[in-house]
């Protein structure tokens, strides 16, 4: 008779992680640090995103497990150094969710998701201000007479490794909440035209040798303006660009498939011939863009 497979629980997962890190555990797991694991956390997060975008439910379950492993791993490392443990992580996020949802766990009445988001940001800012005040008090103890602790920008802090498009979107939203914003989408639309012209001027300098640093700066301004335009239509820049990437990959694969069917080496074709295949792919899918 076959023994039923064990059904593991969260305590089991914590015990497994502790065993892997024990003196008689796995050499690879034992040598890891918070720093060495960072790339794995990023990679696993993006693999979960990929599974969601493909609507691959079985893979979503697996990738969520991989993300959870990273959380458990970091919590175990912190437990070993006496900084915090997984139970404190669970308490911290649970406490935050209760605090930030007074319309669910308290008496506050909010109408709609947008009002909830505004209240979340208000509570988040208040919490950050309180932490900043505590930090300032601690810093103030080491200041000389007459010195004032530095004041944090109204834009707040941002994770250093946050993707640039996502960071641009968040910065613009925070600036908008502070009243520094265009009245409508026409402002960023005009700004894109302005930045595109400035980029053109830098790219077409006399002598044909544009300054790479200045080009990069103007290109960044152009991307920043494009993110701002999307914000007025509640478009996620990362998701939008990911969609464009997928579309390009699919169409490129379509061109190669058509060329193979014609008995042609796609890579050997000139640009005009490849463009003809691009048009055929778009026509087949009925695309307008």
N, C-alpha and C positions, 0 to 999 in steps of 0.2 A: 504494500500500500504506500502511495506517494505521500510524503509529509507536505502539508500546505506551506507555501512560501510565506516567509515572515513579512508582516506588514510593519514597516518602520514608522516611527513617530518623530516629532521634534526632539524629545529627550534622547532618542537613539542617535539622531544626527549629531547632536552635541557631543555625545559620548564617542562616536566614531571619530569626530574631528580631534577630540582630546587624545584619543589613542594614537592617531596618526602623528601627533606632535609630541608624544611621549618619548622618553629616552630609547625605548625599544620599538619605536614606531617607524615611519617611512623616512628615509634619509632626505628625499626631495622635499617633503612637507616640512621637515624639521629645519631646513635651511632657509625657508622663505621668511620674508619681512613684509611690513606694510608697503614699502617702496617696491619690492620685487613683484608684488601681486597686482600693482595698479593696472598694468596693461591687460591682465586677464579680466579684471572687472570691466574695463572699457570694451574689450572684445566680446565678452559674454553678453553685455547689455545690447550691443549692436546686433548680435546673432538673434537675440530675442525680438528686437525690432524687425529684423528681416523675416522672422517666422510670422509675426503679426501681419506684416504687409502682404505676405503670401497666403494669409488665412490658413496656415498650417497648424491646426490645433494640437495634434500629437507632438509636433516639434516645439510648439509654444510651451507645453508642459515640461519638456526636457530642458529647454533653454532657461525657463524660470528656475528650475532646480539648479542649473549651473550658476545663475546669478545669486541664488540663495547661498550656495556654497561659498561664494566670495564674502558674503556678509558674515557667515559663520566662521570663516577662516580669520577674518580681521578681528572678530569678537574674541576668538580664542587667543590670538596673539596679544590683544589688549588685556585679557584676563591673566595671562602669564606674567605680564609686567605690572599688574595691579592697577591699571588705569580704569578699566570698566569691564563688564562682561555682557553676555547676550541678554540676560534678564534686564539689565539697565538700558540696553538699546531698545528692547520691547517697551519698557516703561516710558522711556523718553518719547518715542513716537506716539504711543497711546495717549500720553498726557498732552502732547501737542495737538493731536486730532480733536480731543475733547475741548481744549482751549480755543482752537480756531473754528469750531463749529457751535457757537453759542445758540444758533437757531435750531440746532438739533438736540443738544445736551443742556440747553438753558432756556430762558424765556424770550430771547430776542426773536423778532419776526422779520424775515427777509423775503423779498419777492423776486424770485427768479435767480438763475445761475449767475448772471452778471453782478447782481447785488451781493451774492455770496463771495464772488471773486474780489470785489472791492473791499468787503469787510475782512476777508482773509489778508489782503495786503495791508490794511490798516493795523490789524492785530500783529502782523509780522513786523511792521515798522516799529510799533510800540515795544515789542519784545527786543528788537535790535537796539532801540534807543536805551532801554533799560540795561542791556548788556554793555553797551558803549559807555554808559554812565558809570557802571561798576568798573570797567576797564580804566576809565578816566580817573576814577578815585584811586585805583591802584597805581596808575601812572603818575598821578599828581603827587603821590608820596615821594617820588624821586625827582620832582621838578624843583628848580631853583625858584627863589622868591620872584614873583612877577611873571613867571612863565605860565602859559596857558596850554593845556593839552590840545593836540590837533583835533579839529572837528571833522567828522566823517561827511563825505559828500552826500547830497540828497539822493543821488543815484544808488547809494549803498554799495556793498561789496559784491563781487562776482567771483565764482570759482575760476582759477587761473586756466584750467584745462577745458572750460566750457567751449563747445564748438562756436566758432566765430559768428556764424549766421544766427545761431540761437542767442548768443550774447548781444548782438546788435538789436535783435527784436526786443529783448528784455530791457536794454538800455533805453530804447525809444519809447517803450510802454511806460517806464518809470518817469521819463522826462515829460511824456504826455500827461500823466497823472498830476505832475507838478505845474501844468499849464503851459509848458514849453512845447508847442505842437502846431502843426498846420490846421487850419479850420476844416479842410476836406482833402480828398485824395489828389486834387489838382495841384496842390503845393508840391508834394513829392514827385508827381508826374513831370512838372516843370523842372524840378531839381535834377531828375534823371537826364533830361535833355541838356541841362547846363553842365553836368558832370561828364556826359559823353563828349560834349564839345571840348571841354578842358582836356580830356584824355586824348582826343584827336590832335589837339594842338601840341601836346607833349610828344605824341607818336610821330608827328610829321614835322619835326624840327629841321631846319636847314642842315644839310650835310648827311641826313639820314642816320644819325647816331643818337637816338633818344637816351635820356638819362634813366637808367633802370630804377633808381630809387624814386624819382619823381613819377615815373609811370606807375609804379606800385602804389604810391600814395593816391594818385588819381583813380586808379582801378578800385582801390579800397573805398574811396568816396562814392564811386558809381554803384558798387555792391551795397553799400550802406543805404543809399537812396532807394535802391530796388527793394530792399527789405522793408523800408519805411512805407513804400507804396503798398506792398502786400499787407502790411499791418492794418491799413484802412479797410481792407476787405476780409480781415480776420484769417489771412492765409499764413500757414506755418512755413517759414522759409526753408527749414531742413526737409520737411515733408515734400514741399514743392520741388526743391532741387533733386531730391531722391527720385521723385516721379519722373522728372526730366531725364535723369540718368538711366532709369529703367527703360524709358521710351526710346532713348538713343540706342541702348544695347539691343533692344528687341528689333529695331529697324535695321541696325547694322547686321544682325544675324539674318534678318530677312533678305538683305541684299546678297549676302554670301550664299544663301539657300537658292535664290533665283539664279545666281551666276553658276552655281554647281549644276542646276537643272539645265542650263544652257550649254554646259560643258566648257565653261570659261573659268580661268584662274582669276578670281576677283582682284587679288593683290597686284596682278600684272596690268590691270586696266589703268587708263589715264583718268584724270579727274573728271572730265566731261562724261566718260563712259560710266564711272561710278555714280555720278550725279543722276544719270538716267535710271540706274537701278534704284536709287533713293526715291525718285519720283514714282517709279512703279510700286515700290513698297507702300508709300503713302497712299497711292491710288487704291491699292488692294484693301487697305484698312479704312478707306473713306475718310482720311484725316484732312483737317482744315489747316493744321499747323505744320 
